């Protein structure tokens, strides 16, 4: 699988195939946001260690970032940053509410 600058970011299905490290990642389940042009990154909802979380990954260079042993992996966003991250994204109120419910956070 191409994981860096040649990765087809337009396909949510391809993004959701990244599930490493398998011992820690459940899902990923839904692409919440992606920048397919300048910064080339995606944010997804997933389970990390059995708990709801958000993952982020950049798609540039040969392997993208992060990666481990030539496998694409997710950067797990710390829970204290979830609301700030979601508030800074250009997503619908419905999407934000859905993600907050998944994360177990009350919508404000």
C-alpha positions in Angstrom: 0.0 0.0 0.0 1.3 3.5 -0.9 1.4 5.4 2.4 3.0 8.7 1.6 2.7 11.3 -1.2 1.2 8.8 -3.6 -1.6 7.7 -1.3 -5.1 8.3 -2.7 -6.5 10.5 0.0 -9.8 11.0 -1.8 -10.8 7.4 -0.9 -12.0 7.2 2.7 -12.1 3.4 2.2 -8.3 3.3 1.7 -7.6 5.6 4.7 -9.7 3.3 6.9 -7.5 0.3 5.9 -4.7 1.7 8.0 -5.0 -0.3 11.3 -1.6 -0.5 12.8 -0.5 -1.4 15.4 -3.1 -4.1 15.3 -2.8 -4.9 19.0 -3.9 -1.3 19.9 -6.1 -0.1 17.1 -9.8 -1.0 16.8 -11.2 0.4 13.6 -10.5 3.0 12.4 -14.2 3.6 11.8 -14.8 7.0 10.2 -12.9 9.7 8.5 -13.8 12.9 10.3 -11.7 15.3 8.3 -9.0 15.2 5.6 -6.9 17.7 3.7 -6.2 16.3 0.3 -4.2 19.3 -1.1 -1.6 21.2 0.9 -1.0 19.5 4.2 -2.3 16.0 3.2 -3.5 14.6 6.4 -6.6 12.7 7.8 -8.3 12.6 11.2 -10.3 9.4 12.0 -12.3 8.1 14.9 -11.0 4.8 16.2 -10.5 2.7 19.4 -7.1 2.9 20.9 -6.4 0.2 23.6 -10.2 -0.4 23.6 -11.1 3.2 24.3 -12.7 5.7 21.9 -10.1 8.1 20.5 -9.0 10.2 17.5 -6.1 9.3 15.3 -4.3 11.6 12.9 -1.8 10.8 10.0 0.1 12.8 7.4 0.5 11.5 3.9 3.8 12.9 2.5 7.2 11.5 1.5 7.6 7.8 0.9 5.9 6.5 4.0 3.9 9.3 5.5 3.9 10.0 9.2 3.8 8.3 11.6 5.1 4.9 10.6 6.8 2.0 12.3 8.7 -0.8 10.6 7.4 0.4 7.2 3.8 0.2 8.4 1.5 3.2 8.4 0.3 4.0 11.9 -1.9 6.6 13.6 -0.8 9.5 15.9 -3.2 9.2 18.8 -4.5 12.7 19.7 -4.4 13.2 23.5 -7.9 13.4 25.0 -7.4 16.8 26.5 -7.0 18.1 22.8 -10.1 16.5 21.3 -12.4 19.4 21.8 -9.9 22.0 20.6 -9.1 19.9 17.5 -12.8 19.4 16.6 -13.6 23.1 17.2 -10.8 24.0 14.7 -12.1 21.8 11.9 -14.5 22.8 9.2 -17.0 20.0 9.8 -20.8 20.1 10.1 -22.5 20.3 13.5 -23.9 16.8 12.8 -20.4 15.4 12.3 -19.1 17.1 15.4 -22.0 15.8 17.5 -21.5 12.3 16.2 -17.8 12.3 17.0 -18.4 13.8 20.5 -21.0 11.0 21.2 -18.5 8.4 20.0 -15.8 9.9 22.3 -18.3 10.0 25.2 -18.2 13.8 25.5 -21.2 16.0 26.1 -21.9 18.4 23.2 -21.7 22.0 24.3 
